[in-house]
Amino acid sequence: MRSFAIVAALPLALLFAACDSNNGEIEPLLVTDTFDLAAPTAGSALPTAIDITALGGFAIVGGRYPEELNDAGEWDFAVRLVGGELQFVPAGAIGILDVGGRSRAGITQPLTGRTFNSVTQAPNQAAFITDRGVTARVGEVYGARSRLILCGASAVEQYAKLQPLEVDLAAQRVRFQIVTSSICADQRLAEED
């Protein structure tokens, strides 16, 4: 019972540790990683979808296999070969549901003229596409929003930014870097100065 209490208190301790002692504001808690996804038609052992959530600030959940029972519905977007292009396709566009309807997971069009480091906050909610895929292009930066996840007593999204580092059409594989804000509903995507 004691070890359960310690494990249960750990996420709260992380949130309180993120507070800035000068003004009481919570500092961003960002998690960075790199992932490889492949389209299901590639015949690869790589995951075909990603769960961008990072509760607790330790790690982004990462690659998922939507066709497997354990991962069904536990992902935000998949890589698919559409019209000869590799696309990031939100879960809702494939028919996955959240609490109350179609999945809220979304991705933006490339954030034109932006670098990975210059994106410090998630784009406006209207920028997130939930009903169709967006072509993955090397070097472009995209905003991403997770499906609704439980966070305390409510269901909220988490936000991320991602950038394809490699798009291999022949292998139907995308390698990308991603930063997720692990604080529930926090749209900040960079450390504050």
KAVEN-V136825 format. One record per pair of residues at least 24 apart in sequence whose ideal C-beta (glycine too) atoms are under 8 Angstrom apart, sorted by sequence separation. I is the first residue (numbers start at 1). J is the second residue. D is the distance in whole Angstrom. If there is no record, write none. Layout:
# KAVEN-V136825
I_J_D + I_J_D
This chain:
# KAVEN-V136825
51_75_5 + 52_76_5 + 73_97_7 + 106_130_4 + 110_134_8 + 119_143_7 + 139_163_7 + 140_164_7 + 158_182_7 + 35_60_8 + 50_75_6 + 51_76_6 + 52_77_8 + 105_130_7 + 109_134_6 + 116_141_5 + 139_164_7 + 31_57_6 + 33_59_7 + 37_63_6 + 49_75_4 + 50_76_6 + 104_130_7 + 108_134_7 + 115_141_7 + 138_164_5 + 158_184_7 + 159_185_8 + 31_58_7 + 33_60_5 + 35_62_6 + 36_63_8 + 40_67_7 + 49_76_8 + 50_77_6 + 76_103_8 + 103_130_7 + 107_134_5 + 110_137_6 + 114_141_5 + 137_164_6 + 138_165_7 + 158_185_7 + 159_186_7 + 29_57_4 + 31_59_6 + 35_63_6 + 49_77_7 + 50_78_8 + 66_94_8 + 77_105_6 + 102_130_7 + 136_164_5 + 138_166_7 + 156_184_5 + 157_185_6 + 158_186_8 + 159_187_5 + 161_189_5 + 31_60_5 + 33_62_7 + 49_78_4 + 76_105_4 + 102_131_8 + 111_140_8 + 138_167_5 + 156_185_4 + 160_189_7 + 48_78_5 + 49_79_7 + 66_96_8 + 75_105_8 + 77_107_6 + 110_140_4 + 111_141_5 + 137_167_7 + 154_184_8 + 159_189_7 + 48_79_6 + 110_141_7 + 111_142_7 + 136_167_5 + 110_142_6 + 111_143_6 + 152_184_7 + 109_142_8 + 151_184_4 + 108_142_5 + 144_178_7 + 151_185_7 + 107_142_5 + 108_143_4 + 149_184_8 + 107_143_7 + 108_144_8 + 93_130_7 + 107_144_5 + 122_159_4 + 92_130_4 + 93_131_5 + 106_144_7 + 107_145_8 + 122_160_8 + 136_174_5 + 18_57_8 + 42_81_8 + 90_129_7 + 92_131_6 + 93_132_5 + 105_144_8 + 106_145_5 + 122_161_8 + 39_79_5 + 40_80_8 + 41_81_6 + 90_130_5 + 93_133_6 + 105_145_6 + 136_176_8 + 37_78_7 + 38_79_6 + 39_80_6 + 90_131_7 + 104_145_7 + 105_146_6 + 14_56_6 + 37_79_4 + 39_81_4 + 49_91_8 + 90_132_8 + 104_146_8 + 105_147_4 + 119_161_5 + 14_57_5 + 89_132_7 + 90_133_8 + 104_147_6 + 11_55_7 + 89_133_4 + 103_147_5 + 104_148_6 + 11_56_5 + 88_133_6 + 103_148_8 + 116_161_7 + 10_56_7 + 87_133_3 + 88_134_5 + 39_86_6 + 87_134_6 + 116_163_5 + 87_135_5 + 88_136_6 + 100_148_8 + 86_135_7 + 87_136_6 + 98_147_5 + 99_148_5 + 85_135_5 + 86_136_5 + 98_148_4 + 82_133_6 + 85_136_8 + 96_147_7 + 105_157_8 + 80_133_6 + 104_157_6 + 88_142_7 + 88_144_8 + 91_147_6 + 99_155_5 + 79_136_7 + 98_155_8 + 122_181_8 + 116_177_7 + 116_179_8 + 122_187_4 + 121_187_5 + 77_144_7 + 121_188_6 + 122_189_6 + 76_144_7 + 120_188_7 + 121_189_6 + 76_145_8 + 120_189_6 + 121_190_8 + 76_146_5 + 119_189_6 + 120_190_4 + 76_147_6 + 119_190_7 + 75_147_8 + 117_190_7 + 86_167_6 + 86_169_6 + 85_169_8 + 84_169_8 + 86_172_6 + 88_174_8 + 86_173_8 + 86_174_6 + 81_172_6 + 52_144_6 + 53_146_5 + 79_172_8 + 52_146_5 + 55_149_7 + 79_173_8 + 51_146_8 + 79_174_5 + 53_149_5 + 55_151_7 + 60_160_8 + 55_158_8 + 54_158_7 + 53_158_5 + 52_158_7 + 52_160_5 + 52_162_8 + 60_178_6 + 60_180_5 + 58_182_8 + 57_182_4 + 52_178_7 + 54_180_4 + 56_182_7 + 57_183_8 + 44_171_7 + 46_173_7 + 53_180_7 + 54_181_8 + 55_182_6 + 44_172_7 + 50_178_8 + 52_180_5 + 54_182_4 + 42_171_6 + 44_173_7 + 53_182_8 + 55_184_8 + 42_172_4 + 34_165_7 + 41_172_6 + 42_173_7 + 38_171_7 + 39_172_4 + 38_172_6 + 39_173_8 + 38_173_5 + 37_173_7 + 38_174_8 + 36_173_6 + 37_174_5 + 36_174_7 + 36_175_5 + 37_176_8 + 35_175_7 + 34_175_7 + 35_176_6 + 34_176_7 + 34_177_5 + 35_178_7 + 33_177_7 + 34_178_7 + 32_177_7 + 33_178_6 + 32_178_7 + 32_179_5 + 31_179_7 + 30_179_5 + 31_180_5 + 30_180_7 + 30_181_6 + 31_182_5 + 29_181_7 + 30_182_7 + 28_181_6 + 29_182_5 + 29_183_5 + 28_183_7 + 26_183_7 + 29_186_8 + 28_186_7 + 30_188_8 + 30_189_7 + 26_186_8 + 28_188_4 + 30_190_7 + 28_189_8 + 30_191_7 + 28_190_7 + 28_191_6 + 27_191_8 + 28_192_6 + 18_183_7 + 27_192_7 + 15_183_7
